[in-house]
Amino acid sequence: MIYHLFYPLAQYSIVFNVLRYVTFRSVAAFITSLLFSLFIGPIIIRTLQSKAAVETIDEDVPERHRIKQGTPTMGGLIILVSLLLSSFLWNNLTNGAIIMMYLTTLWLGTFGFLDDYLKNFVKAKKGLIPKYKLWGQISIALMLTLTIYFGSSNLHDVAALQIPFLKEHIIYLGWLFIPLAVFMIVGTSNAVNLTDGLDGLAAGTLAFASVGLAIMAYLKGNFIYAEYLNLEFISDAGELTVFVSALIGTLIGFLWFNSYPAQVFMGDTGSLTLGGILAVISILLREQIFFAIVGAIFVWEAISVLTQRYWFKYTKKKYGYGKRVFLCAPIHHHYELKGMHEVKIVIRFWIISIMLVAIGLSTIKLR
């Protein structure tokens, strides 16, 4: 809104010309979203406490989690409200990519909110019926994917899969782009949901992965840098930089309340939505493999759950009793049961995330 209100005034005063720069608006979006989250965080936490929207600890998680019983959940509201408000102020709201990001945020945020609402207010233990949640994720993923694919003036480019480690090596997916993109959006949404199991774990790893995407968006949105680095120039990528910067700011602000010991949990309202947001951004940037690198923590968390589940079913069918690969899945609970403190696990996962972002960014020069 600030962009639309004041940028036209640049013809009268050079002061307002600063709004044309993605760098300025990205920094402004970061600071604004951080301040928004710090301001509305206590308000939302108090509201959740007064409504008894508090965490119920599952029986299959480590015993030490019992002390977290009663901590407010649905804290993803802090993230989503701050993100949307900040983006509304600093983004070009007529940009097609930004409209897609709003649709993704609102749609997945609604389904995540319904799941949390049923768990915490209606006291339905399992929340939203899984198949309804899955169809909600698939529907928005399919809608966005079809829009990206058929809305592009160049199907050849939009269905191109960039290979980060190889110079000028691209795989053209054709119509396979559609099912693969849908799978990525749904899979990442659920993978981040699985990662949200320790104080600060999901928020921190999401912030680091977002930094990687923000840098890539800025480089691809700047014709000079894109040409120099042999990257594909994408005109909408600049506005995505502003949006992702707002996301990073609100995630850091959320960590103020979510770091150990957490005052509030993200809940499905945040985790389901944020995973989908990052997946859609990577697809718009045509950097799915790059995102798989910088967000490999989420991939590993999901793989640990699938491995545990299907190995247990296989061994139970074969031997009559189920065997486990890990002490508990997702993998972060495995390390807890091995005696590692929650804070150490989270910080080590953050360190790995930083390393993954560095690896992902280093591939740019290899192209």
C-alpha positions in Angstrom: 0.0 0.0 0.0 2.9 2.4 0.8 4.4 1.5 -2.6 1.1 2.3 -4.4 0.4 5.5 -2.4 3.8 7.1 -2.5 5.8 5.8 -5.5 3.6 7.8 -8.0 4.9 10.9 -6.1 8.4 10.2 -7.3 7.7 12.5 -10.3 7.4 15.4 -7.8 10.1 14.5 -5.3 13.2 12.3 -5.7 12.6 11.2 -2.1 9.8 8.8 -3.1 12.0 7.3 -5.9 13.6 5.0 -3.3 10.4 2.9 -3.4 11.3 1.6 -6.8 14.3 -0.3 -5.3 13.7 -3.8 -4.3 16.5 -3.7 -1.8 14.9 -0.8 0.1 11.5 -2.3 0.2 12.9 -5.7 1.2 14.7 -4.2 4.2 11.6 -2.2 5.1 9.4 -5.3 4.8 11.8 -7.3 7.0 11.9 -4.6 9.8 8.1 -4.0 9.6 7.2 -7.7 9.8 9.6 -8.2 12.7 8.1 -5.2 14.6 4.5 -6.4 13.8 5.2 -9.9 15.2 6.8 -8.5 18.4 3.8 -6.2 18.9 1.0 -8.6 18.2 2.7 -11.7 19.6 1.8 -11.0 23.3 -1.8 -10.0 22.3 -2.4 -13.2 20.4 -0.7 -15.4 23.1 -2.9 -13.9 25.8 -6.0 -14.4 23.6 -5.1 -18.1 23.0 -4.5 -18.6 26.8 -7.8 -17.0 27.7 -9.6 -19.3 25.1 -7.7 -22.3 26.4 -6.2 -22.9 23.0 -3.3 -24.9 24.5 -1.2 -27.8 23.4 -2.2 -31.4 24.1 0.9 -33.6 24.2 0.7 -36.9 22.2 1.4 -40.1 23.9 4.1 -41.2 21.5 6.5 -38.2 22.0 9.3 -38.2 24.6 8.2 -38.0 28.2 10.0 -34.7 28.8 7.4 -33.0 26.6 4.8 -33.4 29.3 6.0 -30.2 30.8 4.8 -28.4 27.7 1.2 -29.4 28.3 -0.9 -26.2 28.4 1.4 -24.0 26.3 -0.7 -21.9 23.8 -0.7 -23.1 20.2 -2.0 -21.7 16.9 0.9 -19.2 17.2 1.1 -19.4 13.4 -1.4 -16.6 13.5 1.4 -14.3 14.6 3.4 -15.2 11.5 0.6 -15.0 9.0 -0.8 -11.7 10.2 2.6 -10.0 10.4 3.6 -11.4 7.0 0.4 -10.3 5.2 0.4 -6.8 6.8 4.0 -6.2 6.0 3.7 -7.5 2.4 0.5 -5.4 2.0 2.5 -2.3 2.9 5.6 -2.8 0.8 4.8 -5.1 -2.2 3.4 -4.2 -5.6 0.0 -5.7 -5.1 -0.7 -6.0 -8.9 2.2 -8.4 -9.3 0.9 -11.9 -10.3 3.4 -13.7 -8.2 2.4 -11.8 -5.1 -1.3 -12.5 -5.7 -0.4 -16.2 -5.9 1.5 -15.9 -2.6 -1.5 -14.3 -0.9 -3.8 -17.1 -2.2 -1.4 -19.7 -1.0 -1.1 -18.1 2.5 -4.8 -17.6 2.9 -5.9 -21.0 1.6 -3.4 -23.1 3.5 -3.7 -20.8 6.5 -7.5 -21.5 6.6 -7.1 -25.3 6.5 -4.3 -25.1 9.1 -6.5 -22.9 11.3 -9.5 -25.2 11.0 -7.3 -28.2 12.0 -6.0 -26.3 15.1 -9.5 -24.9 15.9 -11.1 -28.4 15.9 -8.3 -29.7 18.1 -8.3 -26.8 20.6 -11.8 -25.4 20.7 -14.0 -28.3 19.6 -11.6 -30.7 21.3 -11.6 -33.1 18.4 -8.4 -35.0 19.2 -7.3 -35.5 15.6 -8.5 -32.2 14.3 -9.5 -31.9 10.7 -10.1 -35.2 9.0 -6.8 -36.1 7.3 -8.4 -36.6 3.8 -10.1 -33.2 4.0 -6.8 -31.6 4.9 -5.0 -33.4 2.1 -7.6 -32.4 -0.5 -7.3 -28.8 0.7 -3.6 -28.9 0.1 -4.0 -30.7 -3.3 -6.7 -28.3 -4.5 -4.6 -25.1 -3.9 -1.4 -26.8 -5.3 -3.3 -27.9 -8.4 -4.9 -24.5 -8.9 -1.5 -22.7 -8.6 0.4 -25.2 -10.7 -2.2 -25.0 -13.5 -2.1 -21.2 -13.3 1.7 -21.1 -13.5 1.9 -23.6 -16.3 -0.9 -22.4 -18.6 -0.6 -18.7 -17.6 3.0 -18.6 -18.9 3.7 -17.1 -22.3 6.6 -19.6 -22.6 5.7 -23.2 -21.5 9.2 -24.3 -22.4 10.8 -22.0 -19.7 8.2 -22.6 -17.0 8.5 -26.4 -17.2 12.3 -26.3 -17.1 14.0 -27.9 -14.1 17.3 -26.1 -13.3 20.2 -28.4 -12.3 22.3 -26.3 -9.8 25.5 -28.2 -10.1 25.8 -28.3 -13.8 26.3 -25.3 -16.1 23.5 -24.7 -18.6 22.1 -28.1 -17.9 18.3 -28.1 -17.8 15.7 -30.9 -17.8 12.4 -30.0 -19.6 9.6 -31.6 -17.8 6.7 -30.8 -20.1 3.3 -31.7 -18.7 5.1 -33.7 -15.9 5.7 -30.3 -14.3 2.1 -30.3 -13.1 2.1 -33.5 -10.9 5.6 -32.9 -9.7 4.8 -29.3 -8.6 1.6 -30.5 -6.9 3.6 -33.2 -5.1 6.2 -30.7 -4.0 3.8 -28.2 -2.6 1.8 -30.8 -0.7 4.9 -32.7 0.4 6.7 -29.6 1.7 3.6 -28.4 3.5 3.4 -31.7 5.4 7.2 -32.0 5.9 7.4 -28.6 7.7 4.4 -29.7 9.8 6.5 -32.7 10.9 9.5 -30.6 11.6 7.5 -28.4 14.0 8.2 -30.6 17.1 10.8 -28.8 19.2 10.9 -25.2 20.4 12.3 -23.0 17.7 13.1 -25.9 15.3 10.7 -25.2 12.4 10.8 -21.4 12.7 14.6 -21.3 12.7 15.1 -23.8 9.8 12.4 -22.0 7.8 14.1 -18.7 8.3 17.4 -20.0 7.0 15.8 -21.7 4.0 14.0 -18.4 3.3 17.3 -16.5 3.3 18.5 -18.8 0.5 15.3 -18.2 -1.5 15.4 -14.4 -0.9 19.0 -14.2 -2.2 18.0 -16.3 -5.3 14.9 -14.2 -5.9 17.0 -11.0 -5.8 19.6 -12.3 -8.2 17.0 -13.7 -10.6 15.0 -10.5 -10.4 18.0 -8.3 -11.3 18.8 -8.5 -15.0 22.5 -7.5 -14.5 23.2 -10.0 -11.8 21.2 -12.7 -13.5 23.1 -12.3 -16.8 26.5 -12.2 -15.0 25.8 -15.3 -13.0 24.2 -17.1 -16.0 20.8 -17.3 -14.2 17.4 -17.0 -15.8 16.0 -13.5 -15.5 12.5 -13.6 -14.0 10.8 -10.2 -13.8 8.4 -11.2 -11.0 11.3 -12.4 -8.8 12.1 -8.9 -7.4 8.7 -8.6 -5.7 9.1 -12.1 -4.3 12.3 -10.9 -2.7 10.2 -8.3 -0.8 7.7 -11.0 0.2 10.3 -13.5 1.4 12.1 -10.7 3.4 8.8 -10.0 5.2 8.6 -13.8 5.9 12.1 -13.8 7.4 11.4 -10.9 9.6 8.2 -12.4 11.0 9.9 -15.8 11.6 12.6 -14.1 13.6 10.0 -12.2 15.5 8.1 -15.4 16.2 11.3 -17.0 17.5 11.2 -14.3 20.3 8.3 -16.2 21.7 8.9 -19.7 20.3 12.5 -20.2 21.4 13.1 -22.5 24.4 11.2 -22.6 26.6 8.4 -21.7 24.1 5.6 -19.3 25.1 3.6 -20.4 22.1 3.7 -23.1 19.5 3.3 -22.6 15.7 0.5 -25.2 15.2 -0.8 -26.3 11.9 -1.9 -22.7 11.2 1.7 -21.8 10.7 3.5 -25.0 9.7 1.2 -26.2 7.0 1.1 -22.8 5.5 4.8 -21.9 5.6 5.8 -25.2 3.9 3.5 -24.5 1.0 4.6 -20.9 0.8 8.3 -21.8 0.3 7.5 -24.6 -2.2 5.4 -22.2 -4.3 8.2 -19.6 -4.2 10.8 -22.1 -5.4 8.5 -23.2 -8.3 7.9 -19.5 -9.3 11.7 -19.1 -9.3 12.1 -22.4 -11.2 14.6 -23.5 -8.5 13.0 -26.7 -7.1 16.3 -28.5 -6.7 18.0 -25.5 -5.1 15.1 -25.4 -2.5 15.5 -29.2 -1.9 19.1 -28.4 -1.0 18.5 -25.4 1.3 15.4 -27.1 2.8 16.9 -30.6 3.1 16.1 -30.6 6.8 12.4 -30.9 6.0 13.1 -33.6 3.4 15.0 -35.6 6.0 12.3 -35.2 8.7 9.7 -36.5 6.2 11.8 -39.4 5.1 12.4 -40.4 8.7 8.7 -40.7 9.3 8.0 -42.6 6.1 10.9 -44.9 6.7 9.7 -45.6 10.3 6.1 -46.2 9.3 6.6 -48.5 6.3 9.5 -50.5 7.8 7.3 -51.1 10.9 4.4 -52.3 8.7 6.7 -54.5 6.6 8.4 -56.2 9.5 5.0 -56.7 11.3 3.6 -58.4 8.2 6.7 -60.5 7.7 7.7 -61.4 11.3 4.4 -60.8 13.2 5.8 -57.8 15.1 7.0 -54.4 14.0 10.6 -53.2 14.1 11.7 -49.6 14.3 14.5 -47.9 12.4 14.5 -44.9 14.9 13.7 -44.8 18.5 10.9 -42.3 17.5 10.1 -40.4 14.4 10.4 -37.6 13.2 14.1 -37.8 13.6 14.5 -35.0 16.1 12.6 -37.1 18.6 15.0 -39.9 18.0 17.9 -37.7 19.2 15.8 -36.7 22.2 15.4 -40.3 23.3 19.1 -40.8 22.9 19.6 -38.3 25.7 20.4 -35.1 23.7 18.9 -31.9 25.1 16.2 -30.2 23.1 18.2 -26.9 22.8 21.3 -28.8 21.5 19.2 -30.6 18.8 17.6 -27.4 17.6 20.9 -25.4 17.4 22.6 -28.3 15.6 19.7 -28.4 13.1 20.1 -24.7 12.6 23.8 -25.1 12.0 23.1 -27.8 9.4 20.5 -25.5 7.8 23.1 -22.7 7.5 25.5 -25.2 5.9 22.8 -26.3 3.4 22.1 -22.7 2.5 25.8 -22.1 1.9 26.0 -25.2 -0.3 22.9 -24.2 -2.2 24.3 -20.6 -2.9 27.7 -22.0 -3.8 26.1 -23.8 -6.7 25.3 -20.5 -8.4 28.8 -20.0 -9.6 28.9 -23.6 -10.9 26.3 -22.7 -13.4 
